[in-house]
Amino acid sequence: MFAFLLAGDNVELALMELKGALRAEVGEIEVEVHDRVAVVEGLTDEEAERVVRRLARTHAVYRVGEGRVRVEIGGERRPVRLLAEREKLSDRKPHKRPEFMPDSTEPFLARVLVNLAEARRGERLLDPMCNVGGILIEAGLIGCVPVGVEVREELVERTERNLRHYRIEEYELHTGRAEEVDEILDEPVQAAAVDPPYGRSSYIEGGPVERLLLNTLDALSEVVEGKVSLTAPVDAWEEVKESVKRVEGEVRDRVHGSLTRVIAVVVP
Ligand SMILES: C[S@@+](CC[C@H](N)C(=O)[O-])C[C@H]1O[C@@H](n2cnc3c(N)ncnc32)[C@H](O)[C@@H]1O
């Protein structure tokens, strides 16, 4: 039995991420939650370690039933032994990457989106608005093949520099519009992650953001075989969720005082 210690102030999001990573690495498996501890049975040590290494919102995984430290699980103090900790992601914050853009997705959110989309190693993950590749870097580092589309050509070149810096060698990049990905890509992708522009100074073509998202999801429905994870301002999400085939999960995430976004998983 393993105990994953969830991190951050949004436990619901941490749990959704853990379930996505478990599905991607081992398949459908039950998770029992006690406050910040998610208990999972039926994993091997190697699987539990692989899962925690790809997570952003989990501190570590422990084996339950051995060791000297005790943790309260379901009202009982159980002995646990540390098996593995999550990877350190802060070294890849946008300003620490070779190519910096202030609106590039930061690594903690990027990892969450990759896990929510349940991208498996060797599969192609698309970011249709890839900026300088924040999501694509995280996808590449867990063994996916990153596929990026971005409307600003200069950013496509800079994404390539970022990917090469992190020694990600297999990738596919295109200059173009997210709403036209179905015409841009020759081959399907298995998963996609979308973090559209909605900050005050963000650059947008085909906006407002709800229109861009609606048209992008429409195009994604032609090229994505699996799931799409996305972020959206609350108002835009209310409109967008009506248009997709299925909503697999949604959670509100407070960014700062005046901005709450929705992080969701859909089948477009
Ligand atoms: C918040 S950033 C995305 C960050 C990116 N996901 C990452 O991992 O760094 C939004 C991006 O959408 C791009 N964009 C705006 N309109 C677009 C469109 N119609 N098609 C494709 N990209 C677009 C912007 O140029 C910007 O780079």
The ligand as an SDF file (V2000), in Angstrom:
LIG
                    3D

 27 29  0  0  0  0  0  0  0  0999 V2000
   -0.4830   31.8540  -22.2510 C   0  0  0  0  0  0  0  0  0  0  0  0
    0.4510   31.6870  -23.6980 S   0  0  0  0  0  0  0  0  0  0  0  0
    0.6790   29.9370  -23.8080 C   0  0  0  0  0  0  0  0  0  0  0  0
    1.8390   29.4370  -23.0410 C   0  0  0  0  0  0  0  0  0  0  0  0
    2.2820   28.0550  -23.4580 C   0  0  0  0  0  0  0  0  0  0  0  0
    1.2290   27.0810  -23.2510 N   0  0  0  0  0  0  0  0  0  0  0  0
    3.5370   27.5930  -22.7700 C   0  0  0  0  0  0  0  0  0  0  0  0
    3.5910   26.4200  -22.4160 O   0  0  0  0  0  0  0  0  0  0  0  0
    4.4470   28.3830  -22.5780 O   0  0  0  0  0  0  0  0  0  0  0  0
   -0.7100   31.9610  -24.9840 C   0  0  0  0  0  0  0  0  0  0  0  0
   -0.0920   31.9160  -26.3720 C   0  0  0  0  0  0  0  0  0  0  0  0
   -1.1500   31.8680  -27.3450 O   0  0  0  0  0  0  0  0  0  0  0  0
   -0.6500   32.4680  -28.5240 C   0  0  0  0  0  0  0  0  0  0  0  0
   -1.7900   32.7270  -29.4200 N   0  0  0  0  0  0  0  0  0  0  0  0
   -2.6760   33.7460  -29.3880 C   0  0  0  0  0  0  0  0  0  0  0  0
   -3.6230   33.5750  -30.3340 N   0  0  0  0  0  0  0  0  0  0  0  0
   -3.3310   32.3940  -30.9650 C   0  0  0  0  0  0  0  0  0  0  0  0
   -3.9440   31.6600  -32.0270 C   0  0  0  0  0  0  0  0  0  0  0  0
   -5.0580   32.0700  -32.6140 N   0  0  0  0  0  0  0  0  0  0  0  0
   -3.3590   30.4950  -32.4100 N   0  0  0  0  0  0  0  0  0  0  0  0
   -2.2180   30.0490  -31.8190 C   0  0  0  0  0  0  0  0  0  0  0  0
   -1.5910   30.7010  -30.8260 N   0  0  0  0  0  0  0  0  0  0  0  0
   -2.1500   31.8600  -30.3980 C   0  0  0  0  0  0  0  0  0  0  0  0
    0.0870   33.6920  -28.0140 C   0  0  0  0  0  0  0  0  0  0  0  0
    0.9860   34.1620  -28.9760 O   0  0  0  0  0  0  0  0  0  0  0  0
    0.7600   33.1170  -26.7470 C   0  0  0  0  0  0  0  0  0  0  0  0
    2.0530   32.6860  -27.0410 O   0  0  0  0  0  0  0  0  0  0  0  0
  1  2  1  0
  2  3  1  0
  2 10  1  0
  3  4  1  0
  4  5  1  0
  5  6  1  0
  5  7  1  0
  7  8  2  0
  7  9  1  0
 10 11  1  0
 11 12  1  0
 11 26  1  0
 12 13  1  0
 13 14  1  0
 13 24  1  0
 14 15  1  0
 14 23  1  0
 15 16  2  0
 16 17  1  0
 17 18  1  0
 17 23  2  0
 18 19  1  0
 18 20  2  0
 20 21  1  0
 21 22  2  0
 22 23  1  0
 24 25  1  0
 24 26  1  0
 26 27  1  0
M  CHG  2   2   1   9  -1
M  END
$$$$
